[in-house]
């Protein structure tokens, strides 16, 4: 029988702020709140830092893997041992695949296998000698979830969580729908914010930068805040996974290719990328196409963590796509646990120099190359047609 609503509402649920959770956390917040969990009782771990890794993660890593996976141990440790009020449940979903905005020819949306399996490898470090979850009175649950296939999710979560959250099938289905709505609303807000940045750049004929990376590179401890000094110096920063995909923008940038039959859809990547099974890689490749065409994106920063096997095959294709449009391209492909502040500072100063030196020329060249006969955005109707 389901628990009384007050009992479920009082549960404190801890969620590690790691890996693909950076892309879909709003789904889980929406799902849990729809089930009656108090928002203040949904506890995400802090951003990654060396101090937290030393305090909570050292000695619990069971496999030698990339740092974004390795540091998940510190997030578990913080949730188990670093809370003023203890959590009742530690929830770390294993995302098999992800929702995607892309369309076109045969394409899959899988997560990185290390990302998907991280919950199992990290769990082992907390049960290797004795069960620390049980000692802390915490229920550990790591459901395998196909977020890229919504029809399957309600059944998966009902079976995985019914004895932990005392679920019924109908309410699980409604909560899953609420989770997807929350995720869609958040993504729409972020894309709208990116559009406003681009509209401001178009209005002022000013440049901006695009970060090509995985969503977890927004974590300061993983991405080393590479974009922060550039933004402080006045460069507007966009992130690949929140680029605007409004119909007028897509028509302006990709309409001619669509009519020539080179692509099936403005959100298609089959013309430049055939190995389209990794969701993050697919979105990085499409964002590179977007950057190559959008006049006011004059500089692209490619972030990748050290030894990322999923990213390595895409380095050369994304660089070629970006530079084919005359856009500046800089790669930070060795991000790891160590943070060499001096070298990052030198490299970002180099980026800023080239950005300031060449952006005006790049904007003019990219505007001249676009075949569109009308201005973008629509608010620019008073300006000369492009």
LODO-963645 format. One record per residue: z, x, y of N, C-alpha, C in turn. Coordinates in steps of 0.05 Angstrom, whole numbers, plus 5000, padded with zeros to 4 digits. Atoms other than C-alpha are relative to their C-alpha. Example, Ala and Ser with C-alpha at 12.3 -4.5 7.8 and 13.67 -1.06 7.14 Angstrom:
BEGIN
500050184976515652464910500050185024 499949844976514352734979501449855022 
//
This chain:
BEGIN
500050174976500050005000500050185025 500049844976498650255070502850015013 497549974986504450505111500149825024 499650154975507350125169498750165023 501449854979503350305232501850205015 498349824986509450615265500450264985 499649765016510251095207497650195003 502449834997503051345212499850115028 500249914972503351385288501850235005 498049794995509351845283499250274987 500849765013505652355240499050205021 501149794984504153025273498050154982 502249885016497453305249499050255014 500949744989495654035261497250064990 502849935006488354245264499350285011 500749734991486054975267497649995019 502249994981481655095328498250234994 501649785010476655515290497249904993 502650035012469355575271498649745009 501650244992465354915270501749795013 498350194986471354535296499450005030 500749994971469154775365497749825007 502350184995462954335357500749714996 499550285008466053705328502849915003 497250074998473353685349500349715010 499850274989472053035387499749794979 500150195023470052695322502749964988 497450025014476752865291502149875018 498250134982480652665352499549705001 500750284999476952005356500749864974 499450115026477751885281503049954997 497150025004485252015281501349805019 498850194981486851625344499249714992 500850265009482851035316501849904977 498150085022487651045256502849955010 497450054989493550985303501750255004 498549764995495651715307500350045030 499649954971498751845376498550255008 501549764991494252325415501850245004 498249774996500352755432500850124973 499349905027501352835356497750124986 502349855011494453135345500150285012 499349734990496053875352497850204992 502049795005490354385358501450275005 498949734995492155115351498950125025 500849884975491455565411497450164996 502349825002485455995428500750264987 499549755015484656625388500850235019 499349764985488057255413501050214980 499049785017489957935385503049974995 497150035002497357785398500649794978 499550215020497057145357499250094972 500949905027493257485301502250184989 497849825009498658025297502549854992 497550155004504257515300499849814976 500250225020501556975253498150064977 502149975021495657245213500050264984 500049745014497057965193501149974972 499050005028497858055118499249754984 500750255015495057365100497049974996 502950025005487557515099499450084972 500549955028485057475028497250104994 502849905004477657655037499250155025 501149844977474058165080497549865010 502250164990469557735122499850045030 500349984971467357645194502549925014 497550064986472757605247500449715006 499550294995471656865265501349864976 498750115023473556695193502750134995 497549855005478857235186502349905018 497950084981482657005248501049724995 499050265006483356305220502850014988 497349975011489556565184502149985022 498150014978492956645252500449715010 499850284991491355925270501749844980 498250135019494555685205502950085005 497249914996500656115218501249885025 498950134976501455845288500749714995 499450285005501055125264502549974981 497850025019506055255208502750105012 497549864991511055715244500450015030 499849964971509655695318500249745017 499850254985510854965337503049935006 497350094994517054705373500849774983 499650235018516354065334498150044976 501649945023513854175263497849794996 502150185008507353865239500649894973 499750125026507153395180497650054982 502549965015499853515159498550225014 501949814990495354115166497249924990 502750105007488153855167497950205008 502249814994482454355161497549904984 502450105013475953985144498050234993 502249815008470554375106497449855006 502450134992464254175142497650114985 502449915015458354215094497550005017 502250004981453354005146500949865026 499150084974453453785218498049805013 501950174985450453245264498250185017 501949844985444253505299498349825018 501750154982440153275359497050074995 502749915004433953625332498549814982 501750175017428053265300497550164994 502549865006421453465269499550024970 500649965029418953735202502550064985 497849965018423353895143502150185012 497949854987430054125169502749914988 497450065009437154165143502050095022 498049954979443654225183502650124988 497749885013448154645139501750185018 498449804987454055035164499950264985 499849745013455155765148501849974975 498350035024457955815076502850115005 497349894994463656255102501649805016 498650204983465355725154500949774981 499350235017465255165102502350074981 498049925020469455555052502550125012 497749864987474355845103502649874992 497550135006479555315088501250094973 499149925027479955525015501050305000 499149725000480356275029502550045016 497649974984485556195084502449884986 497950135015489655715043501350194979 499049825021490156244988502050205012 498249804989493556725036502849885006 497450134995499156215048501249894974 499050085026500056064974500050234980 500449775018499056764945502550074985 497549925012506356924932501849764996 498650255003509556254945498649795018 501450214985507255594973501449955027 498750034974508855635047499649725012 500350274990506054945061502349824989 497950155012511054645013502750075012 497549914988516755065041500449885028 499850114973515154805111499949705000 500250295002514554085086497449905013 502650084988507254055108498049934978 502150085018501853685070497450145009 502449864993495554115068497649854988 502350145010488853765063497550115013 502549884991481754045068497749854988 502250165011476653505056497350125004 502849924997469453685043498549775012 501150224985465653275094497150075008 502849974993458153175105499649865027 500250134974458353035180497149945008 502850054995450853085182498849764987 500950245014450252475137502249795002 497950184994454551935168500649794979 499550205020453651445111501950094978 498349895021457551905065502850055009 497549894990463352075110502449824995 497850185003467651445105501150024971 499149985027467951495029501450274995 498849745004469452245031502850015012 497449994987475152165080502049814988 498250185013478051565046501150124975 499049885025478451924980501850255005 498549764995481252565011502749945014 497750034982486352265059501649744994 498650265003488451585031502950044992 497249965008494851865000501650155021 498649854979496452285062500449835024 499850174977495051775116500149704993 499650285010495751145073497749825010 502450134989488650915086499149764983 501650205013484750295069497150055006 502949934997477150325061498949895026 501250124976475449845118500950155025 499149864976479850195169499050295001 501249735000477150875147497249995011 502750034991470150635159499949955031 499950054971471950365228500850265016 499149764986475551015246497850215000 502249815001469551435224497949925022 501850094979465051015270501150075027 498749934975470051125326499850305005 500249714997469851875313497250085009 502849944991462251895319499549925029 500350094972462551495383501350195020 498649814983467651965412498550275003 501549754999463452575394497549965017 502450054984457152255423500649985030 499350024971460652085488500750275012 499349744990463452785495497450175004 502549854998456653105481498349905024 501650114977453252635531501250095027 498749904975458352825585499350295005 500549714997457253565572497050055007 502849974994449653495572499449915029 500450094972449953095637501050215020 499049794983454153655668497950235002 502049795000448854165647497549915016 502350104984443353725677500650035030 499349974972447153715743499750285010 500449714993447254475743497150065004 502949944998439754505731498849865024 501050144976438453985785500850145025 499149854977442554385834498350265003 501749764999438655015816497249935009 502750084992432054645824499949935030 499850084971434254365892500150255018 499549764984436455045917498150234993 501749795010431155445880501750254992 498149795007436855845850500150034969 500149955029437556165781502749944986 497650025016442556055725499550154974 500149865026444056375657500649804978 499550165024444156085587501350184979 498849865022448856315532499049884973 500750085027445856285462502150114981 498049925019451456305412500949764984 498850225015455455895363502249885016 498050134983460255395392502750155001 497449865000466255815371500050255018 500049784981463956365418501249925027 498650094976467055935473503050084998 497349905003473756165444500250285012 499849744987475856745489500550234981 499349795018478557135430497750074981 502349955017471957075392497650105017 502349934983466757105448500650215021 499249794981470657625490499549925029 500450104973469357195552497850165015 502249854988462757565564498949875025 501250144977460257025611501849975024 498050064979466656975652499550175025 500449854975465457565700497349935013 502650074988458257345710500349745016 499550254986460556645729501750055025 498349934977465856935775498350135022 501749874980460257325809498049815012 501750204988456656675824497749904983 502250095017451856585766500949754985 499450245016451955865739499450054971 500349945029452755885663499749734985 500450225019449955385612500450104972 499649935028451555375538497949854983 502250115015446155245486500549734988 499550245015449554695448500549765018 499650234981450254265511497749995020 502250034982443354315542499249715003 500850284998440653665570497549944984 502450085017435653295525498949735010 501150254989433652725572497050004997 502850045006426652445561498350135022 501749884979424052675629499950304999 500049705003426153395618498350084976 501649925024423153415548497149965005 502850054993416653115573498950225018 500849804981416353615630499650274987 500149745012417554215586498250024975 501349995026414354025520497749804996 502050215003409553445534497250104992 502749905006403153855533499850104971 500149915027404854185467500049774980 499950235017406453515437497349864998 502650135000399853215458497850174986 501949825014396153825431500550014970 499450005029399453715363501350254990 498749755008403054375363502849954989 497350095009409754025352499949704995 499950295005411553345324501849855019 498050124983417153225373500950225020 498949804982419953575435502450154989 497649875013426153725392499350124973 501049885025421954045337500050305003 500049714999422654785320498150124979 501649905022417654835262497850185010 502149824990412655185307500950295002 499049734996417155785314502050094978 497849935018422255755258499749834974 500450145025420955575185502549984983 497650005017427755745155502249825012 498350184985430955135186502149864983 497950125017437055025142502850025013 497449954987442755285187500149855026 499950174977444854785240500250175026 499649844976447455295291497550175006 502449844996441355745281497749835011 502150184990436655155290500349945029 499550074972439954965355499650245019 500449764984439855685380497050045004 502949964997432355735366498849805019 501150204982430855075401500850065029 499049944973435155285461498550245011 501749784991431055935464497449895011 502550124990424755505471500549865027 499350134975428155095525500250215023 499549794980430255725563497450135008 502649874994423256025558498449845020 501650174983420355425594501449915026 498650104976425755205643500150225022 500449784979424155585708502650125010 497549904987431355645734501950134981 498649835019434055945670498650265000 501449744997432256665686501250224982 498649805016437157025640501349874976 498750105024439456905568501850224989 498049825014445657215536500249904971 499750075028445557215460502550134990 497549905011452457265430500049964970 499850035029453757395357502350184991 497749845010459757645317499050214980 500749785017459458295280499749924971 500650065028456358245210499449714994 500750285005454157525219497349994986 502450015016449057455163498249775007 501650234992446756775188498550055025 501349954975445057035257497850224999 501749764999441557685240497049944997 502950055002434857395217498849875025 501050144977434257015282499950175025 499949834975435257595331497250045011 502749944990427957805336498549755008 501450244991424957105337501049885026 499050124975429556855392499450185024 500749824978428457475434497049975007 502950034994420857405427499549735015 500450264987421256665446500850015029 498949994972425556795508498250185017 501549814984421657395532497149925004 502750094997414957055521499749845026 500150154975416756615581500750175024 499349824978418557225623502950005007 497150024995426057085618501550254991 498349775008431157645616501649934975 498650055026434557725548501950244995 498049805006440958105533501749914975 498550085024444458115465502650154998 497449905007451858215451500549934971 500050085028451258235376502150144983 498049855016457358645356502849915008 497450104993463158205378501850004976 498249975023469158345333502949985010 497250024993476758385332500750195023 499549824978476658985378498649905025 501150094974475258855452499750235019 500449774983472359465486499349915029 500350124973473459225558498150175017 501749834983469959825589497149964995 502950035006463359745552499149725007 500750274993463358995562499649985030 500250004971464459105637497350135009 502549874993458659595641497649834993 502350175009454059135602499649755018 500350244983455658525644499150075028 501049914974454658925708497050054999 502949965003447759115681498649735000 501250275001446258385666499849895028 499950114973448358185736498050135019 502049854984444058725768497249894996 502750095006437758505733499649705008 500050284993439457765744499549975030 500350014971440057875819497450125010 502449854992434058345823497549844994 502650105009428857945785499949694998 500050295005430857205783497949855018 501950144982426756985844497150034989 502749965011420457295814499649854974 500250155025421856985746499649705005 500350294994422656285776497249945009 502750054991416056335812497950014978 501949965022412356585751500249774980 499750225019415256045705499149745011 501050254988413855485754497049995000 502949994999406655715760498849954972 501050025027405955715684500249724989 499650275011408254995674497649825007 502350174995402454495667500749745013 499350274989406453895692499149975028 501150054974403353575753502149875019 498050134983409653245779502650175001 497649834998416253545803502249904981 497550075014422753555765502350145015 499450285009427853285773498849795019 501250204983425552615801501050005029 498949984973430052725861498550205018 501549804986425353285880497349905010 502650124993419652805896499050085027 500849934973419653025968498950295002 500949724999417953745949497150014990 502749975010410953995934499949984969 500250035030408553825863499750274987 500149755015409354365812497450004983 
//
